[in-house]
Amino acid sequence: MNEQSPDPLHGVTLEQILNALVTHYEWSGLAERIDIRCFKSDPSIKSSLTFLRKTPWAREKVERLYVKLMRTRRPL
């Protein structure tokens, strides 16, 4: 039997999370949902990853948005 981890973030890197969010919402939509300057002013994956790795509160917001997106895409 194939068991899945109950943690929706298990095995997913921060870069994969950010890429999925940017693909779905684009930078402008992401900036509307999470008020972080690195999403608004000359956004890039690299600069956003650097900021998110150093800023736990911002990373938590990004992870929560990702979990919400995954739940709407794949109902449990």
Biopython code that builds the backbone (N, CA, C, O; Angstrom):
import numpy as np
from Bio.PDB.StructureBuilder import StructureBuilder

atoms = [
    (1, "MET", "N", (0.844, -1.170, 0.000)),
    (1, "MET", "CA", (0.000, 0.000, 0.000)),
    (1, "MET", "C", (0.895, 1.241, 0.000)),
    (1, "MET", "O", (1.895, 1.291, 0.716)),
    (2, "ASN", "N", (0.533, 2.230, -0.798)),
    (2, "ASN", "CA", (1.316, 3.457, -0.915)),
    (2, "ASN", "C", (0.739, 4.508, 0.037)),
    (2, "ASN", "O", (-0.360, 5.016, -0.185)),
    (3, "GLU", "N", (1.486, 4.831, 1.097)),
    (3, "GLU", "CA", (1.013, 5.815, 2.063)),
    (3, "GLU", "C", (1.617, 7.175, 1.763)),
    (3, "GLU", "O", (2.807, 7.283, 1.467)),
    (4, "GLN", "N", (0.803, 8.199, 1.839)),
    (4, "GLN", "CA", (1.283, 9.554, 1.637)),
    (4, "GLN", "C", (1.438, 10.226, 2.986)),
    (4, "GLN", "O", (0.713, 9.931, 3.936)),
    (5, "SER", "N", (2.396, 11.133, 3.047)),
    (5, "SER", "CA", (2.594, 11.905, 4.263)),
    (5, "SER", "C", (1.419, 12.863, 4.431)),
    (5, "SER", "O", (0.948, 13.442, 3.452)),
    (6, "PRO", "N", (0.943, 13.035, 5.667)),
    (6, "PRO", "CA", (-0.153, 13.986, 5.877)),
    (6, "PRO", "C", (0.298, 15.435, 5.709)),
    (6, "PRO", "O", (-0.536, 16.329, 5.568)),
    (7, "ASP", "N", (1.589, 15.672, 5.722)),
    (7, "ASP", "CA", (2.132, 17.020, 5.549)),
    (7, "ASP", "C", (2.166, 17.363, 4.058)),
    (7, "ASP", "O", (2.912, 16.735, 3.307)),
    (8, "PRO", "N", (1.373, 18.346, 3.613)),
    (8, "PRO", "CA", (1.334, 18.683, 2.178)),
    (8, "PRO", "C", (2.648, 19.279, 1.669)),
    (8, "PRO", "O", (2.855, 19.361, 0.458)),
    (9, "LEU", "N", (3.530, 19.693, 2.564)),
    (9, "LEU", "CA", (4.807, 20.267, 2.152)),
    (9, "LEU", "C", (5.936, 19.231, 2.135)),
    (9, "LEU", "O", (7.064, 19.545, 1.754)),
    (10, "HIS", "N", (5.630, 18.002, 2.545)),
    (10, "HIS", "CA", (6.642, 16.955, 2.592)),
    (10, "HIS", "C", (7.224, 16.691, 1.199)),
    (10, "HIS", "O", (6.491, 16.395, 0.255)),
    (11, "GLY", "N", (8.535, 16.800, 1.088)),
    (11, "GLY", "CA", (9.212, 16.506, -0.172)),
    (11, "GLY", "C", (9.170, 17.619, -1.203)),
    (11, "GLY", "O", (9.615, 17.432, -2.336)),
    (12, "VAL", "N", (8.644, 18.769, -0.827)),
    (12, "VAL", "CA", (8.539, 19.891, -1.767)),
    (12, "VAL", "C", (9.519, 20.980, -1.331)),
    (12, "VAL", "O", (9.516, 21.405, -0.175)),
    (13, "THR", "N", (10.352, 21.422, -2.262)),
    (13, "THR", "CA", (11.322, 22.462, -1.929)),
    (13, "THR", "C", (10.675, 23.839, -1.993)),
    (13, "THR", "O", (9.632, 24.026, -2.619)),
    (14, "LEU", "N", (11.306, 24.784, -1.342)),
    (14, "LEU", "CA", (10.828, 26.166, -1.387)),
    (14, "LEU", "C", (10.820, 26.682, -2.829)),
    (14, "LEU", "O", (9.915, 27.420, -3.221)),
    (15, "GLU", "N", (11.798, 26.305, -3.593)),
    (15, "GLU", "CA", (11.846, 26.733, -4.991)),
    (15, "GLU", "C", (10.664, 26.165, -5.781)),
    (15, "GLU", "O", (10.075, 26.871, -6.599)),
    (16, "GLN", "N", (10.314, 24.905, -5.546)),
    (16, "GLN", "CA", (9.160, 24.310, -6.228)),
    (16, "GLN", "C", (7.870, 25.024, -5.823)),
    (16, "GLN", "O", (6.993, 25.263, -6.654)),
    (17, "ILE", "N", (7.769, 25.359, -4.538)),
    (17, "ILE", "CA", (6.591, 26.077, -4.046)),
    (17, "ILE", "C", (6.470, 27.424, -4.744)),
    (17, "ILE", "O", (5.407, 27.782, -5.251)),
    (18, "LEU", "N", (7.566, 28.161, -4.761)),
    (18, "LEU", "CA", (7.559, 29.491, -5.367)),
    (18, "LEU", "C", (7.258, 29.419, -6.858)),
    (18, "LEU", "O", (6.479, 30.224, -7.368)),
    (19, "ASN", "N", (7.857, 28.474, -7.560)),
    (19, "ASN", "CA", (7.587, 28.318, -8.998)),
    (19, "ASN", "C", (6.121, 28.000, -9.265)),
    (19, "ASN", "O", (5.534, 28.529, -10.209)),
    (20, "ALA", "N", (5.525, 27.139, -8.442)),
    (20, "ALA", "CA", (4.113, 26.798, -8.622)),
    (20, "ALA", "C", (3.228, 28.021, -8.400)),
    (20, "ALA", "O", (2.280, 28.253, -9.150)),
    (21, "LEU", "N", (3.538, 28.799, -7.371)),
    (21, "LEU", "CA", (2.739, 29.993, -7.090)),
    (21, "LEU", "C", (2.878, 31.034, -8.189)),
    (21, "LEU", "O", (1.886, 31.646, -8.583)),
    (22, "VAL", "N", (4.078, 31.244, -8.685)),
    (22, "VAL", "CA", (4.303, 32.224, -9.758)),
    (22, "VAL", "C", (3.615, 31.754, -11.042)),
    (22, "VAL", "O", (3.044, 32.564, -11.773)),
    (23, "THR", "N", (3.669, 30.465, -11.315)),
    (23, "THR", "CA", (2.998, 29.938, -12.502)),
    (23, "THR", "C", (1.488, 30.149, -12.410)),
    (23, "THR", "O", (0.846, 30.509, -13.396)),
    (24, "HIS", "N", (0.931, 29.924, -11.236)),
    (24, "HIS", "CA", (-0.519, 30.040, -11.076)),
    (24, "HIS", "C", (-0.991, 31.494, -10.956)),
    (24, "HIS", "O", (-1.929, 31.901, -11.641)),
    (25, "TYR", "N", (-0.346, 32.264, -10.097)),
    (25, "TYR", "CA", (-0.812, 33.627, -9.815)),
    (25, "TYR", "C", (-0.078, 34.724, -10.581)),
    (25, "TYR", "O", (-0.570, 35.848, -10.682)),
    (26, "GLU", "N", (1.094, 34.403, -11.120)),
    (26, "GLU", "CA", (2.031, 35.382, -11.681)),
    (26, "GLU", "C", (2.513, 36.285, -10.547)),
    (26, "GLU", "O", (1.943, 36.277, -9.456)),
    (27, "TRP", "N", (3.553, 37.053, -10.805)),
    (27, "TRP", "CA", (4.133, 37.888, -9.749)),
    (27, "TRP", "C", (3.136, 38.905, -9.203)),
    (27, "TRP", "O", (3.076, 39.143, -7.996)),
    (28, "SER", "N", (2.356, 39.501, -10.101)),
    (28, "SER", "CA", (1.413, 40.531, -9.646)),
    (28, "SER", "C", (0.341, 39.949, -8.722)),
    (28, "SER", "O", (-0.009, 40.561, -7.713)),
    (29, "GLY", "N", (-0.169, 38.789, -9.062)),
    (29, "GLY", "CA", (-1.167, 38.141, -8.224)),
    (29, "GLY", "C", (-0.592, 37.674, -6.899)),
    (29, "GLY", "O", (-1.262, 37.718, -5.868)),
    (30, "LEU", "N", (0.647, 37.229, -6.936)),
    (30, "LEU", "CA", (1.320, 36.806, -5.712)),
    (30, "LEU", "C", (1.544, 38.004, -4.791)),
    (30, "LEU", "O", (1.368, 37.904, -3.577)),
    (31, "ALA", "N", (1.928, 39.126, -5.372)),
    (31, "ALA", "CA", (2.148, 40.351, -4.586)),
    (31, "ALA", "C", (0.845, 40.873, -3.973)),
    (31, "ALA", "O", (0.857, 41.461, -2.892)),
    (32, "GLU", "N", (-0.273, 40.657, -4.662)),
    (32, "GLU", "CA", (-1.570, 41.061, -4.112)),
    (32, "GLU", "C", (-1.946, 40.223, -2.901)),
    (32, "GLU", "O", (-2.544, 40.727, -1.951)),
    (33, "ARG", "N", (-1.595, 38.949, -2.937)),
    (33, "ARG", "CA", (-1.970, 38.035, -1.866)),
    (33, "ARG", "C", (-1.011, 38.078, -0.677)),
    (33, "ARG", "O", (-1.416, 37.882, 0.469)),
    (34, "ILE", "N", (0.261, 38.336, -0.965)),
    (34, "ILE", "CA", (1.280, 38.407, 0.088)),
    (34, "ILE", "C", (2.062, 39.697, -0.120)),
    (34, "ILE", "O", (2.765, 39.851, -1.118)),
    (35, "ASP", "N", (1.937, 40.616, 0.819)),
    (35, "ASP", "CA", (2.527, 41.944, 0.700)),
    (35, "ASP", "C", (4.014, 41.910, 1.069)),
    (35, "ASP", "O", (4.407, 42.240, 2.187)),
    (36, "ILE", "N", (4.818, 41.501, 0.097)),
    (36, "ILE", "CA", (6.267, 41.413, 0.279)),
    (36, "ILE", "C", (6.921, 42.165, -0.883)),
    (36, "ILE", "O", (6.584, 41.945, -2.046)),
    (37, "ARG", "N", (7.840, 43.036, -0.558)),
    (37, "ARG", "CA", (8.470, 43.883, -1.573)),
    (37, "ARG", "C", (9.165, 43.076, -2.675)),
    (37, "ARG", "O", (9.148, 43.481, -3.838)),
    (38, "CYS", "N", (9.772, 41.944, -2.323)),
    (38, "CYS", "CA", (10.487, 41.173, -3.345)),
    (38, "CYS", "C", (9.544, 40.574, -4.392)),
    (38, "CYS", "O", (10.000, 40.130, -5.446)),
    (39, "PHE", "N", (8.235, 40.555, -4.115)),
    (39, "PHE", "CA", (7.255, 40.116, -5.105)),
    (39, "PHE", "C", (6.768, 41.278, -5.967)),
    (39, "PHE", "O", (6.202, 41.064, -7.039)),
    (40, "LYS", "N", (6.988, 42.504, -5.501)),
    (40, "LYS", "CA", (6.466, 43.686, -6.181)),
    (40, "LYS", "C", (7.509, 44.416, -7.011)),
    (40, "LYS", "O", (7.217, 44.864, -8.120)),
    (41, "SER", "N", (8.712, 44.540, -6.491)),
    (41, "SER", "CA", (9.749, 45.353, -7.115)),
    (41, "SER", "C", (10.805, 44.474, -7.769)),
    (41, "SER", "O", (11.624, 43.866, -7.079)),
    (42, "ASP", "N", (10.790, 44.407, -9.078)),
    (42, "ASP", "CA", (11.743, 43.610, -9.854)),
    (42, "ASP", "C", (11.842, 42.173, -9.333)),
    (42, "ASP", "O", (12.923, 41.732, -8.944)),
    (43, "PRO", "N", (10.728, 41.445, -9.324)),
    (43, "PRO", "CA", (10.721, 40.105, -8.734)),
    (43, "PRO", "C", (11.511, 39.077, -9.537)),
    (43, "PRO", "O", (11.552, 39.118, -10.766)),
    (44, "SER", "N", (12.127, 38.169, -8.817)),
    (44, "SER", "CA", (12.799, 37.026, -9.443)),
    (44, "SER", "C", (12.758, 35.871, -8.458)),
    (44, "SER", "O", (12.610, 36.069, -7.252)),
    (45, "ILE", "N", (12.889, 34.680, -8.980)),
    (45, "ILE", "CA", (12.902, 33.489, -8.127)),
    (45, "ILE", "C", (14.094, 33.561, -7.179)),
    (45, "ILE", "O", (13.954, 33.301, -5.984)),
    (46, "LYS", "N", (15.258, 33.911, -7.705)),
    (46, "LYS", "CA", (16.481, 33.923, -6.892)),
    (46, "LYS", "C", (16.378, 34.911, -5.721)),
    (46, "LYS", "O", (16.668, 34.549, -4.580)),
    (47, "SER", "N", (15.972, 36.145, -5.996)),
    (47, "SER", "CA", (15.895, 37.134, -4.914)),
    (47, "SER", "C", (14.804, 36.770, -3.909)),
    (47, "SER", "O", (14.963, 36.990, -2.709)),
    (48, "SER", "N", (13.704, 36.217, -4.397)),
    (48, "SER", "CA", (12.621, 35.825, -3.501)),
    (48, "SER", "C", (13.044, 34.662, -2.606)),
    (48, "SER", "O", (12.730, 34.651, -1.416)),
    (49, "LEU", "N", (13.753, 33.686, -3.169)),
    (49, "LEU", "CA", (14.237, 32.570, -2.369)),
    (49, "LEU", "C", (15.187, 33.047, -1.286)),
    (49, "LEU", "O", (15.107, 32.586, -0.148)),
    (50, "THR", "N", (16.079, 33.959, -1.620)),
    (50, "THR", "CA", (17.017, 34.499, -0.637)),
    (50, "THR", "C", (16.255, 35.150, 0.506)),
    (50, "THR", "O", (16.561, 34.905, 1.673)),
    (51, "PHE", "N", (15.273, 35.973, 0.186)),
    (51, "PHE", "CA", (14.485, 36.653, 1.210)),
    (51, "PHE", "C", (13.688, 35.659, 2.050)),
    (51, "PHE", "O", (13.690, 35.746, 3.278)),
    (52, "LEU", "N", (13.014, 34.725, 1.403)),
    (52, "LEU", "CA", (12.153, 33.789, 2.118)),
    (52, "LEU", "C", (12.946, 32.865, 3.037)),
    (52, "LEU", "O", (12.460, 32.483, 4.101)),
    (53, "ARG", "N", (14.145, 32.508, 2.638)),
    (53, "ARG", "CA", (14.981, 31.642, 3.485)),
    (53, "ARG", "C", (15.444, 32.356, 4.745)),
    (53, "ARG", "O", (15.738, 31.711, 5.752)),
    (54, "LYS", "N", (15.512, 33.679, 4.698)),
    (54, "LYS", "CA", (15.974, 34.466, 5.852)),
    (54, "LYS", "C", (14.829, 35.021, 6.685)),
    (54, "LYS", "O", (15.059, 35.570, 7.762)),
    (55, "THR", "N", (13.593, 34.884, 6.200)),
    (55, "THR", "CA", (12.450, 35.548, 6.840)),
    (55, "THR", "C", (11.335, 34.528, 7.107)),
    (55, "THR", "O", (10.483, 34.293, 6.250)),
    (56, "PRO", "N", (11.350, 33.929, 8.294)),
    (56, "PRO", "CA", (10.386, 32.858, 8.590)),
    (56, "PRO", "C", (8.915, 33.257, 8.445)),
    (56, "PRO", "O", (8.122, 32.451, 7.958)),
    (57, "TRP", "N", (8.521, 34.463, 8.848)),
    (57, "TRP", "CA", (7.110, 34.853, 8.745)),
    (57, "TRP", "C", (6.656, 34.917, 7.297)),
    (57, "TRP", "O", (5.520, 34.564, 6.981)),
    (58, "ALA", "N", (7.548, 35.370, 6.411)),
    (58, "ALA", "CA", (7.196, 35.459, 4.992)),
    (58, "ALA", "C", (7.122, 34.063, 4.375)),
    (58, "ALA", "O", (6.239, 33.772, 3.568)),
    (59, "ARG", "N", (8.054, 33.215, 4.765)),
    (59, "ARG", "CA", (8.046, 31.843, 4.250)),
    (59, "ARG", "C", (6.763, 31.121, 4.670)),
    (59, "ARG", "O", (6.181, 30.380, 3.878)),
    (60, "GLU", "N", (6.329, 31.333, 5.899)),
    (60, "GLU", "CA", (5.090, 30.711, 6.371)),
    (60, "GLU", "C", (3.891, 31.149, 5.538)),
    (60, "GLU", "O", (3.029, 30.333, 5.212)),
    (61, "LYS", "N", (3.835, 32.421, 5.198)),
    (61, "LYS", "CA", (2.726, 32.922, 4.367)),
    (61, "LYS", "C", (2.742, 32.271, 2.990)),
    (61, "LYS", "O", (1.696, 31.894, 2.462)),
    (62, "VAL", "N", (3.935, 32.140, 2.411)),
    (62, "VAL", "CA", (4.077, 31.516, 1.093)),
    (62, "VAL", "C", (3.671, 30.045, 1.166)),
    (62, "VAL", "O", (2.960, 29.550, 0.291)),
    (63, "GLU", "N", (4.118, 29.354, 2.202)),
    (63, "GLU", "CA", (3.771, 27.945, 2.355)),
    (63, "GLU", "C", (2.267, 27.758, 2.551)),
    (63, "GLU", "O", (1.684, 26.826, 1.997)),
    (64, "ARG", "N", (1.631, 28.638, 3.339)),
    (64, "ARG", "CA", (0.177, 28.549, 3.546)),
    (64, "ARG", "C", (-0.587, 28.756, 2.242)),
    (64, "ARG", "O", (-1.561, 28.053, 1.970)),
    (65, "LEU", "N", (-0.145, 29.722, 1.438)),
    (65, "LEU", "CA", (-0.800, 29.968, 0.157)),
    (65, "LEU", "C", (-0.636, 28.764, -0.772)),
    (65, "LEU", "O", (-1.563, 28.407, -1.499)),
    (66, "TYR", "N", (0.531, 28.149, -0.748)),
    (66, "TYR", "CA", (0.792, 26.965, -1.571)),
    (66, "TYR", "C", (-0.130, 25.812, -1.156)),
    (66, "TYR", "O", (-0.727, 25.154, -2.008)),
    (67, "VAL", "N", (-0.242, 25.575, 0.141)),
    (67, "VAL", "CA", (-1.111, 24.499, 0.634)),
    (67, "VAL", "C", (-2.548, 24.759, 0.208)),
    (67, "VAL", "O", (-3.244, 23.843, -0.231)),
    (68, "LYS", "N", (-2.990, 25.994, 0.336)),
    (68, "LYS", "CA", (-4.349, 26.362, -0.078)),
    (68, "LYS", "C", (-4.547, 26.105, -1.574)),
    (68, "LYS", "O", (-5.578, 25.572, -1.983)),
    (69, "LEU", "N", (-3.564, 26.481, -2.382)),
    (69, "LEU", "CA", (-3.638, 26.252, -3.825)),
    (69, "LEU", "C", (-3.704, 24.761, -4.138)),
    (69, "LEU", "O", (-4.504, 24.339, -4.973)),
    (70, "MET", "N", (-2.875, 23.965, -3.478)),
    (70, "MET", "CA", (-2.857, 22.521, -3.741)),
    (70, "MET", "C", (-4.179, 21.865, -3.336)),
    (70, "MET", "O", (-4.632, 20.926, -3.990)),
    (71, "ARG", "N", (-4.790, 22.350, -2.275)),
    (71, "ARG", "CA", (-6.077, 21.780, -1.843)),
    (71, "ARG", "C", (-7.185, 22.093, -2.843)),
    (71, "ARG", "O", (-8.094, 21.284, -3.029)),
    (72, "THR", "N", (-7.121, 23.245, -3.481)),
    (72, "THR", "CA", (-8.156, 23.587, -4.473)),
    (72, "THR", "C", (-7.913, 22.851, -5.780)),
    (72, "THR", "O", (-8.852, 22.592, -6.533)),
    (73, "ARG", "N", (-6.678, 22.517, -6.049)),
    (73, "ARG", "CA", (-6.366, 21.786, -7.287)),
    (73, "ARG", "C", (-6.647, 20.308, -7.171)),
    (73, "ARG", "O", (-7.171, 19.695, -8.101)),
    (74, "ARG", "N", (-6.298, 19.726, -6.022)),
    (74, "ARG", "CA", (-6.468, 18.286, -5.829)),
    (74, "ARG", "C", (-7.295, 18.068, -4.562)),
    (74, "ARG", "O", (-6.740, 18.011, -3.465)),
    (75, "PRO", "N", (-8.586, 17.949, -4.703)),
    (75, "PRO", "CA", (-9.403, 17.710, -3.503)),
    (75, "PRO", "C", (-8.987, 16.411, -2.830)),
    (75, "PRO", "O", (-8.654, 15.432, -3.498)),
    (76, "LEU", "N", (-9.009, 16.412, -1.498)),
    (76, "LEU", "CA", (-8.603, 15.226, -0.728)),
    (76, "LEU", "C", (-9.632, 14.142, -0.773)),
    (76, "LEU", "O", (-9.439, 13.083, -0.176)),
]
sb = StructureBuilder()
sb.init_structure("model")
sb.init_model(0)
sb.init_chain("A")
sb.init_seg("    ")
for serial, (resi, resn, name, xyz) in enumerate(atoms, 1):
    if name == "N":
        sb.init_residue(resn, " ", resi, " ")
    sb.init_atom(name, np.array(xyz, "f"), 0.0, 1.0, " ", f" {name:<3s}", serial, name[0])
structure = sb.get_structure()
